Amino acid sequence: MLRLSTIAILALLILAPPAMADDQPACPATASTGTKLTAPAVDDLAAGMPVTGTVKDAPKGAVVMICVNGKASAAATGTDAINNSTFKVTLKTPLAAGDSVQAYVTQGTGGATDVGPASAATKVPDCPSAPASSSPPAAPSLSAVGAGFWVPGSVQLPKDKDGKAVTGATIVVCADGQEAQAVAATAAPASDGSFYIQLQKTLTDKQKVRVQLKLADGSYGYSSDEATVNAQPTPGTVACTEPSGTTSLLKPVLKSIDPGIWVEGNVPQTSTPTSGSQSSAPASAAQGTTAKSKVQIIICIDGQQAQTAGSTTPASDQSFHIEVTSPKLQNGQRVTAQESIPGTAGVSAAFGPLSDAVTVGASAASFDFGRVRIYLSAGAILSQDQGQFSKTSAYLDFDADSTWLMHTFPQKSGSTHPPRGLQINTLFDARLTALPATTCTAASGTSTSGAGTTSTSCDTTTTVTPSLSTPKAALIAGGLYVPNYFGWSSWRFDEDGHRYALYFAPLAKGGFQTLVQSAQSSTGTASGTTTSVTTIGGNTFFHFFEFGGRLGLYKFHDEHKGVAPDQLMYLDIAAGRYQNFPSINTTTGAATGYPWRLGMEGRFMVPKVPVFLGFNSNTKPGSHLVTNAPGDLRFLFGTSFDVGCLLQKVGVSNPGIAACDEKKSSSSSTTTGSAGTGK
């Protein structure tokens, strides 16, 4: 009996068809009739990675079905669910290069299953690509690949019919099955086959990297062996030492260092490593991409190499600003830095001399401007009432702009724009300037002597006609504005790494202006006689207020958390009342009120130099129809300095507190002010 059962079981096993991958069900050709389900959107694919994407208006309980090459592909348990309109499906059979992938949303089971429309077919990238010719170029060799932007190695370049190395070839880098975009200038190997490629996005720990040679005709060589990205050494395990021989790498100079994560400094001049200059120098260090692009900065804390994040390559002006991730910088630690060129296949790394040690927290400065920007500006004013812009007046300004709130809103999933932001700012402005003031011809017999002005009344023997004069004056003002900037109005400039944003801000401002001379002044005429004019009512003290908006451009310093942005330009448009622009009774010459007027002010900082251009205007809309409503227009130019940067330059304040760019005598900032106060 037992023998018969055994024979029956064996027969069933022999006759049963084997389970084949091809037996998986085909994907639906069309969506269910009348379905309200929507087609999903699939993100970029990579070999061996889950399928991710988004679905709009997915009902509760709906799941995502993945089809690979026209056949349904089973998902790992629980990974086909839709969460907050997104999905991440892990397949039991991993994706391979060249697979065609589609996704469907389904709901229900069995014959009642509702199937939505399919997503667009997406192909898993072929990275690395298969060689196309029968005798492709040899595979490159990868050096150790660390977390960061750089991929070093070497390759044997094929020869042309004349025996010379071919030109126009580039190195293609694949990370986790996806082609990693390289900075174009670094993608070509050197004439000796060495390469040192800078990627546009950083590599992270444990990523799998391969490289291939791509010839000018579009064909590929063999792929290198796969290398695993290795994070930097554990702190305390790699010692920083002086080079054993001569080296052409230079000695960095560190700035003062505060507790935290940032180390700043610069290299005195461009490094140009020389082939064979020290026993450990790479023979091809000066070839291929420029030596300057190969040099990196190593940070050492108490004699041991520290872990860092982001780029460690000096900027074009040879300055560096490096984030230390481990260990954190603490008071009393001694920090040094040295230049290094990572090794390539068969060639050791090169190291430069250690910088002088800087003790963390040893800076003598004890203050930090942080969210306050203080500007000093000096220049000249050209105004319409001064001989039709033919004369100038001096202009001196002290401005403090305080950022009380810097709020960044969370970014939307998949957004490529910088984040949206909101600020609350106040400003304080003190100026010595030339003030436009409404005047009239002084009464007959009025004169000015050593004893002072004898009269400040308008001449009423004829109709009083107001005019403008530009006496010397001082201005004190305060205000509030609320900048709003958006992802679509922001961008990052690769050349300097800074984020920029256009913004709009509601604006309110008020203050007072006072003459620093008497109300009465004298002006010469073409006939050689002198005419005396006086302000309306003999006033020398004027209040003002205004409400409006500001359009401006910010330059952010994300490398310094909590530091206020630079204001590169702005345009203020506001309506307000100004006592230096009164309405007057043309019979008595007395002020009868202070009408609403339109004020405008603009400032623009000339790039790369501490020079600003600007204008102010103050008019009454429809003033061409009113004889006693004069308007004012003036242009300004001069130089503007950020006080924080100025103090840093002379060594008074902590380095970096004002986020000053290296090798600039002032920050790229305008003097901040407000709209058309008649200044």
Secondary structure, 3 states (H helix, E strand, C coil): CHHHHHHHHHHHHHHCCCCCHHHCCECCCCCCCCCCCCCCEECCCCCCCCEEEECCCCCCCCEEEEEECCEEECECCCCCECECCEEEECECCCCCCCCEEEEEEEECCHHHCEECCCCCCEECCCCCCCCCCCCCCCCCEECCCECEEEEEEECCCCECCCCCECCCCEEEEEECCEEECECHHHCCCCCCCEEEEEEEEEECCCCEEEEEEECCCCCEEEECCCEECECCCCCCCCECCCCCCCCCCCCCEECCCCCECEEEEECCCCCCCCCCCCCCCCCCCCCCCCHHHHCEEEEEECCEECEEECCCCCCCCCEEEEEEEECCECCCCEEEEEEEECCECCECCEECCCCCCEECCCCCCCCCCCCEEEEEEEEEEEECCCCCCCCEEEEEEEEEEEEEEEEECCCCCCCCCCCCEEEEEEEEEEEEEECCEEEEEECCCCCEECCEECCCCECCCCCCCCEEECCEEEEEEEEEECCEEEEEEEEECCCCCCEEEEEEEEEEEEEEEEECCCCEEEEECCCCCEEEEEEHHHCCEEEEEEEEEEEEEEECCCCCCCCCCEEEEEEEEEEEEECCCCEECCCCCCEEECCCEEEEEEEEEECCCCEEEEEEEEECCCHHHCCCCCCEEEEEEEEEEEHHHHHHHCCCCCCCCCCCCCCCCCCCCCCCCCCCCCC
